[in-house]
Amino acid sequence: MNYKDLAATIIENVGGEENIQGLTHCATRLRFNLQDDGQPKEKVLKETPGVMGVVNKGGQYQVIIGSDVGNVYSEIMKQTTLASKADEKQEGSEPKSKVAKVIDTITGIFTPILPAITAAGMLKAVLSLLVVFSVITVESQSYQILNFMADAAFYFLPILLAASSAQKFKTNMYLAMMLGGILLHPNFVAMVTAAKESGDAIRLFGLPISAVSYSSSVIPIILAVWFLSYVEPIADRISPKAIKFFSKPLISITVVGIVTLTILGPVGYLISDWISTGVTFLESVSPWIVPLLLGTFTPLFVATGTHYGLVPIGINNRMTAGYDTVIYPGMLASNVSQGAAALAVGVKSKNQATKQLAFSAGLTGIFGITEPALYGVNLRYKTPLYAAMIGGGVGGLFMGIFRVKNFSGGSPGLLTLPSYIGDNTLSHFYFACIGAVISIVITFIVTLILFKEKTDETSTTEVAQPTVKTTEDIDVFAPINGEAVALEAVADGMFSEEILGQGMAIIPSEGKVYAPFDATVSATFDSGHAIGLTSKNGIELLIHVGIDTVKLDGEGYSYAVAKGQDVKKGDLLLTFDPQVIVKNGLNPITPVVITNTNEVGEILTINEGAIHSGDQFIKVFHQKRNEV
């Protein structure tokens, strides 16, 4: 794939750099914030080789790339001034941009380190279980080894944060990590211990250094790396070119190291201490208030993205006090409630498509990933959202009253309930389980009472949605001879998780692809590995022959039709050689996906097992929606 050309094409067809306000990316998608969502040439983008699809959702214009998204993102940043524009204020939206910038910074710093913290916390939970059930004792070497393994991520947290902060503040990662090492160096730790015992001050050229321990700290290193991002460019400018290689890092680390030890470190420590003191005060006065509020309103925080600003508070609580009683318990109640609301919709709904979506989103919700339930079901139907807020509030209130402690974090849900095991007791785990059950049961019951499908579908017609222009059910016939299987069998998350749309897959027994209905060829690719079709009644279909077969660069593939050509059901579209695919270590399984799933009616996959081209394969049941 030519990343440079692809980046240039994407920039041009989203409206040019002047239309781009911001750009981020996730594992598979470029996420644009555009000035005008009407400017992008969506059809051109969808037909661009290397672009898997386009989604305009949640205020973001998303271009689906796949696993190469990081390379395309880097190339776009090289070809534009977006990196510098990201730090500028947007005219007319100053308050909003400041909040968005803070949230974006917090997210960028803490998200990369969550796997390490989660692993450490869960190892602590396992260790507590082993002690509670008398498998090992706290005096045993096994306990001590597992304990320092778990403590490693917490103790060296400043170094982990230094790396992620450097990426966010666009400064040298290794100098940043060196700053973390300075704060944790054994000699400095020994000096702090001695100073605390003797009462003597620590001084550097007469400058006082606070006798503070920075292990497991959060804020001091973030302030230090932020300061480094300003000092490093200055050091670069004042360093003579001939000696810049060593003078730039020397100046940077000397200046930032001294300022961190004398000013920024103590200030960051005080801020962390104030937050911890505030949490302790809330616990002593009314420990139930924050979990109640978070249990109730977290769905709204998630919908606006502001929940990212709360996660670091929970992390700071665990780093300073050893546990969190205000953030994660409330979010646990909220998340399982979101899942329970979606599951209740699945139980009560009579619409097959709604049932399928609700059950899938509900399960992921109670396990801790709430976006599918929130956006796909609860916000759409409103009453499940209200029920989730009620159930989450009651569950949060319960956990607040009993001061349930979270010891390791993770995505709040049933899968991370072991993170409530700590202090060598199971009491917090039991209460967390009870709180989760309360949230689930109340939400489920309230949703069953409030949710009325007829009322909901009437209300959703207030929002104009695109539609397939037909009043008839549509048959999609099998395009290949072979064995029909569910999309879940495809070893690619873009298909198995139905990110590109719903459909089925075929394990081919021969190398010919036929038209599954009368259509126009809407997309072809230089690699010849896939073809896009658009039926006259609006169905957009992608037939993707093999997984990662774009790597073959056309070897073994040959089109029998051209882009823009009209075809009839049964016409030969392309040929391919399955042996070439297998010989190159790739899988010939062929996903057949309706890429505009959200614009059509109910989709039913049928006829799994042996299948021949022309057999009934997928059926789309008409569902009336407003025209736009």
Solvent accessible surface area in square Angstrom, and as a share of the most:
residue,aa,sasa,rsa
1,M,107,0.48
2,N,90,0.46
3,Y,70,0.27
4,K,129,0.55
5,D,84,0.43
6,L,9,0.04
7,A,0,0.00
8,A,46,0.36
9,T,41,0.24
10,I,0,0.00
11,I,20,0.10
12,E,115,0.52
13,N,10,0.05
14,V,0,0.00
15,G,16,0.15
16,G,13,0.12
17,E,45,0.20
18,E,142,0.64
19,N,2,0.01
20,I,2,0.01
21,Q,64,0.28
22,G,18,0.17
23,L,16,0.08
24,T,61,0.35
25,H,75,0.33
26,C,48,0.28
27,A,83,0.64
28,T,30,0.17
29,R,35,0.13
30,L,0,0.00
31,R,64,0.23
32,F,0,0.00
33,N,56,0.29
34,L,18,0.09
35,Q,122,0.54
36,D,63,0.33
37,D,67,0.35
38,G,67,0.65
39,Q,91,0.40
40,P,16,0.10
41,K,112,0.48
42,E,71,0.32
43,K,144,0.61
44,V,68,0.39
45,L,0,0.00
46,K,70,0.30
47,E,25,0.11
48,T,15,0.09
49,P,61,0.38
50,G,19,0.18
51,V,5,0.03
52,M,71,0.32
53,G,12,0.11
54,V,16,0.09
55,V,43,0.25
56,N,78,0.40
57,K,109,0.46
58,G,75,0.72
59,G,60,0.58
60,Q,45,0.20
61,Y,4,0.01
62,Q,10,0.04
63,V,0,0.00
64,I,3,0.01
65,I,3,0.02
66,G,2,0.02
67,S,109,0.71
68,D,41,0.21
69,V,5,0.03
70,G,27,0.26
71,N,72,0.37
72,V,0,0.00
73,Y,51,0.19
74,S,52,0.34
75,E,29,0.13
76,I,0,0.00
77,M,38,0.17
78,K,155,0.66
79,Q,67,0.30
80,T,16,0.09
81,T,80,0.46
82,L,5,0.03
83,A,38,0.29
84,S,67,0.43
85,K,47,0.20
86,A,61,0.47
87,D,97,0.50
88,E,105,0.47
89,K,120,0.51
90,Q,58,0.26
91,E,179,0.80
92,G,82,0.79
93,S,36,0.23
94,E,80,0.36
95,P,106,0.67
96,K,151,0.64
97,S,21,0.13
98,K,103,0.44
99,V,84,0.48
100,A,54,0.42
101,K,87,0.37
102,V,87,0.50
103,I,28,0.14
104,D,64,0.33
105,T,32,0.19
106,I,40,0.20
107,T,32,0.18
108,G,23,0.22
109,I,3,0.01
110,F,11,0.05
111,T,68,0.39
112,P,72,0.45
113,I,9,0.05
114,L,54,0.27
115,P,93,0.59
116,A,37,0.29
117,I,2,0.01
118,T,36,0.21
119,A,65,0.50
120,A,6,0.05
121,G,1,0.01
122,M,48,0.21
123,L,46,0.23
124,K,55,0.23
125,A,1,0.01
126,V,73,0.42
127,L,4,0.02
128,S,10,0.07
129,L,58,0.29
130,L,46,0.23
131,V,28,0.16
132,V,51,0.29
133,F,130,0.54
134,S,95,0.61
135,V,98,0.56
136,I,30,0.15
137,T,78,0.45
138,V,60,0.34
139,E,127,0.57
140,S,35,0.23
141,Q,141,0.63
142,S,59,0.38
143,Y,36,0.14
144,Q,93,0.41
145,I,84,0.43
146,L,48,0.24
147,N,37,0.19
148,F,127,0.53
149,M,101,0.45
150,A,0,0.00
151,D,47,0.25
152,A,43,0.33
153,A,17,0.14
154,F,24,0.10
155,Y,79,0.30
156,F,92,0.38
157,L,0,0.00
158,P,0,0.00
159,I,41,0.21
160,L,57,0.28
161,L,0,0.00
162,A,0,0.00
163,A,23,0.18
164,S,4,0.03
165,S,0,0.00
166,A,1,0.01
167,Q,113,0.50
168,K,60,0.25
169,F,45,0.19
170,K,134,0.57
171,T,19,0.11
172,N,61,0.31
173,M,58,0.26
174,Y,163,0.62
175,L,22,0.11
176,A,0,0.00
177,M,64,0.29
178,M,100,0.44
179,L,2,0.01
180,G,0,0.00
181,G,26,0.25
182,I,47,0.24
183,L,1,0.00
184,L,9,0.05
185,H,90,0.40
186,P,97,0.61
187,N,100,0.51
188,F,20,0.08
189,V,51,0.30
190,A,59,0.46
191,M,98,0.44
192,V,5,0.03
193,T,66,0.39
194,A,54,0.42
195,A,9,0.07
196,K,125,0.53
197,E,142,0.64
198,S,72,0.47
199,G,66,0.64
200,D,99,0.51
201,A,70,0.55
202,I,13,0.06
203,R,148,0.54
204,L,51,0.25
205,F,184,0.77
206,G,51,0.49
207,L,87,0.43
208,P,79,0.50
209,I,17,0.08
210,S,44,0.29
211,A,34,0.27
212,V,17,0.10
213,S,50,0.32
214,Y,3,0.01
215,S,34,0.22
216,S,24,0.16
217,S,12,0.08
218,V,3,0.02
219,I,29,0.15
220,P,0,0.00
221,I,0,0.00
222,I,30,0.15
223,L,41,0.20
224,A,0,0.00
225,V,0,0.00
226,W,104,0.37
227,F,51,0.21
228,L,0,0.00
229,S,21,0.13
230,Y,129,0.49
231,V,14,0.08
232,E,19,0.09
233,P,60,0.38
234,I,83,0.42
235,A,0,0.00
236,D,46,0.24
237,R,172,0.63
238,I,109,0.56
239,S,8,0.05
240,P,78,0.49
241,K,185,0.78
242,A,101,0.78
243,I,69,0.35
244,K,63,0.27
245,F,192,0.80
246,F,117,0.49
247,S,10,0.06
248,K,53,0.22
249,P,44,0.27
250,L,109,0.54
251,I,51,0.26
252,S,0,0.00
253,I,23,0.12
254,T,62,0.36
255,V,60,0.34
256,V,0,0.00
257,G,7,0.07
258,I,47,0.24
259,V,36,0.21
260,T,2,0.01
261,L,25,0.12
262,T,27,0.16
263,I,98,0.50
264,L,24,0.12
265,G,0,0.00
266,P,19,0.12
267,V,65,0.37
268,G,0,0.00
269,Y,91,0.35
270,L,86,0.43
271,I,57,0.29
272,S,7,0.04
273,D,64,0.33
274,W,164,0.58
275,I,56,0.28
276,S,21,0.13
277,T,79,0.46
278,G,31,0.30
279,V,18,0.11
280,T,80,0.46
281,F,128,0.54
282,L,57,0.28
283,E,19,0.08
284,S,77,0.50
285,V,93,0.54
286,S,14,0.09
287,P,24,0.15
288,W,101,0.35
289,I,62,0.32
290,V,32,0.18
291,P,0,0.00
292,L,48,0.24
293,L,86,0.43
294,L,8,0.04
295,G,0,0.00
296,T,26,0.15
297,F,80,0.33
298,T,4,0.02
299,P,3,0.02
300,L,72,0.36
301,F,67,0.28
302,V,15,0.09
303,A,40,0.31
304,T,98,0.57
305,G,19,0.18
306,T,48,0.28
307,H,27,0.12
308,Y,86,0.33
309,G,21,0.20
310,L,39,0.19
311,V,25,0.14
312,P,17,0.11
313,I,58,0.30
314,G,0,0.00
315,I,0,0.00
316,N,4,0.02
317,N,2,0.01
318,R,9,0.03
319,M,24,0.11
320,T,62,0.36
321,A,52,0.41
322,G,40,0.38
323,Y,55,0.21
324,D,0,0.00
325,T,4,0.03
326,V,6,0.03
327,I,6,0.03
328,Y,7,0.03
329,P,0,0.00
330,G,0,0.00
331,M,10,0.04
332,L,0,0.00
333,A,0,0.00
334,S,1,0.01
335,N,13,0.07
336,V,0,0.00
337,S,0,0.00
338,Q,4,0.02
339,G,0,0.00
340,A,1,0.00
341,A,0,0.00
342,A,0,0.00
343,L,33,0.17
344,A,0,0.00
345,V,0,0.00
346,G,0,0.00
347,V,79,0.45
348,K,78,0.33
349,S,1,0.01
350,K,184,0.78
351,N,31,0.16
352,Q,99,0.44
353,A,32,0.25
354,T,9,0.05
355,K,51,0.22
356,Q,86,0.38
357,L,69,0.34
358,A,0,0.00
359,F,82,0.34
360,S,65,0.42
361,A,2,0.02
362,G,0,0.00
363,L,90,0.45
364,T,53,0.31
365,G,0,0.00
366,I,19,0.10
367,F,84,0.35
368,G,5,0.05
369,I,97,0.49
370,T,9,0.05
371,E,69,0.31
372,P,57,0.36
373,A,0,0.00
374,L,1,0.00
375,Y,79,0.30
376,G,20,0.19
377,V,0,0.00
378,N,0,0.00
379,L,51,0.25
380,R,88,0.32
381,Y,9,0.04
382,K,101,0.43
383,T,37,0.22
384,P,0,0.00
385,L,10,0.05
386,Y,108,0.41
387,A,0,0.00
388,A,1,0.01
389,M,30,0.13
390,I,85,0.43
391,G,0,0.00
392,G,0,0.00
393,G,5,0.05
394,V,59,0.34
395,G,0,0.00
396,G,0,0.00
397,L,60,0.30
398,F,36,0.15
399,M,0,0.00
400,G,1,0.01
401,I,95,0.48
402,F,93,0.39
403,R,102,0.37
404,V,0,0.00
405,K,42,0.18
406,N,2,0.01
407,F,25,0.11
408,S,1,0.01
409,G,1,0.01
410,G,16,0.15
411,S,49,0.32
412,P,17,0.11
413,G,0,0.00
414,L,53,0.26
415,L,118,0.59
416,T,19,0.11
417,L,20,0.10
418,P,43,0.27
419,S,1,0.01
420,Y,3,0.01
421,I,5,0.02
422,G,5,0.05
423,D,89,0.46
424,N,71,0.36
425,T,44,0.25
426,L,19,0.09
427,S,45,0.29
428,H,25,0.11
429,F,48,0.20
430,Y,121,0.46
431,F,60,0.25
432,A,0,0.00
433,C,33,0.20
434,I,80,0.41
435,G,0,0.00
436,A,1,0.01
437,V,86,0.49
438,I,45,0.23
439,S,0,0.00
440,I,42,0.21
441,V,73,0.42
442,I,49,0.25
443,T,0,0.00
444,F,58,0.24
445,I,89,0.45
446,V,29,0.17
447,T,1,0.00
448,L,57,0.28
449,I,111,0.57
450,L,67,0.34
451,F,0,0.00
452,K,117,0.50
453,E,33,0.15
454,K,174,0.74
455,T,87,0.51
456,D,8,0.04
457,E,72,0.32
458,T,90,0.53
459,S,47,0.30
460,T,28,0.16
461,T,70,0.41
462,E,148,0.66
463,V,101,0.58
464,A,63,0.49
465,Q,58,0.26
466,P,62,0.39
467,T,25,0.15
468,V,12,0.07
469,K,150,0.63
470,T,25,0.14
471,T,116,0.68
472,E,125,0.56
473,D,73,0.38
474,I,14,0.07
475,D,43,0.22
476,V,0,0.00
477,F,49,0.20
478,A,1,0.01
479,P,0,0.00
480,I,0,0.00
481,N,32,0.16
482,G,13,0.12
483,E,84,0.38
484,A,2,0.01
485,V,23,0.13
486,A,36,0.28
487,L,3,0.01
488,E,122,0.55
489,A,62,0.48
490,V,3,0.02
491,A,90,0.70
492,D,33,0.17
493,G,31,0.30
494,M,9,0.04
495,F,4,0.02
496,S,27,0.17
497,E,124,0.56
498,E,58,0.26
499,I,52,0.27
500,L,13,0.06
501,G,7,0.07
502,Q,44,0.20
503,G,5,0.05
504,M,1,0.01
505,A,0,0.00
506,I,0,0.00
507,I,74,0.38
508,P,17,0.11
509,S,86,0.55
510,E,61,0.27
511,G,12,0.12
512,K,88,0.37
513,V,0,0.00
514,Y,49,0.19
515,A,3,0.03
516,P,1,0.00
517,F,16,0.07
518,D,61,0.32
519,A,2,0.01
520,T,46,0.27
521,V,1,0.01
522,S,28,0.18
523,A,10,0.07
524,T,31,0.18
525,F,29,0.12
526,D,134,0.69
527,S,8,0.05
528,G,6,0.05
529,H,14,0.06
530,A,1,0.01
531,I,0,0.00
532,G,6,0.06
533,L,1,0.00
534,T,44,0.26
535,S,9,0.06
536,K,163,0.69
537,N,47,0.24
538,G,25,0.24
539,I,0,0.00
540,E,51,0.23
541,L,4,0.02
542,L,21,0.11
543,I,0,0.00
544,H,21,0.09
545,V,0,0.00
546,G,0,0.00
547,I,14,0.07
548,D,66,0.34
549,T,0,0.00
550,V,67,0.38
551,K,144,0.61
552,L,16,0.08
553,D,118,0.61
554,G,22,0.21
555,E,86,0.38
556,G,32,0.30
557,Y,23,0.09
558,S,64,0.41
559,Y,61,0.23
560,A,55,0.42
561,V,17,0.10
562,A,58,0.45
563,K,104,0.44
564,G,51,0.49
565,Q,77,0.34
566,D,101,0.52
567,V,6,0.03
568,K,121,0.51
569,K,91,0.39
570,G,44,0.42
571,D,58,0.30
572,L,61,0.30
573,L,0,0.00
574,L,0,0.00
575,T,45,0.26
576,F,11,0.05
577,D,54,0.28
578,P,34,0.22
579,Q,142,0.63
580,V,21,0.12
581,I,1,0.00
582,V,90,0.52
583,K,151,0.64
584,N,68,0.35
585,G,69,0.66
586,L,33,0.16
587,N,70,0.36
588,P,23,0.14
589,I,7,0.03
590,T,0,0.00
591,P,0,0.00
592,V,0,0.00
593,V,1,0.00
594,I,0,0.00
595,T,55,0.32
596,N,11,0.06
597,T,21,0.12
598,N,127,0.65
599,E,56,0.25
600,V,4,0.02
601,G,11,0.11
602,E,34,0.15
603,I,14,0.07
604,L,70,0.35
605,T,56,0.33
606,I,45,0.23
607,N,72,0.37
608,E,114,0.51
609,G,25,0.24
610,A,93,0.72
611,I,3,0.02
612,H,119,0.53
613,S,38,0.25
614,G,33,0.32
615,D,52,0.27
616,Q,73,0.32
617,F,0,0.00
618,I,0,0.00
619,K,42,0.18
620,V,3,0.01
621,F,62,0.26
622,H,63,0.28
623,Q,50,0.22
624,K,178,0.75
625,R,55,0.20
626,N,65,0.33
627,E,104,0.47
628,V,121,0.70
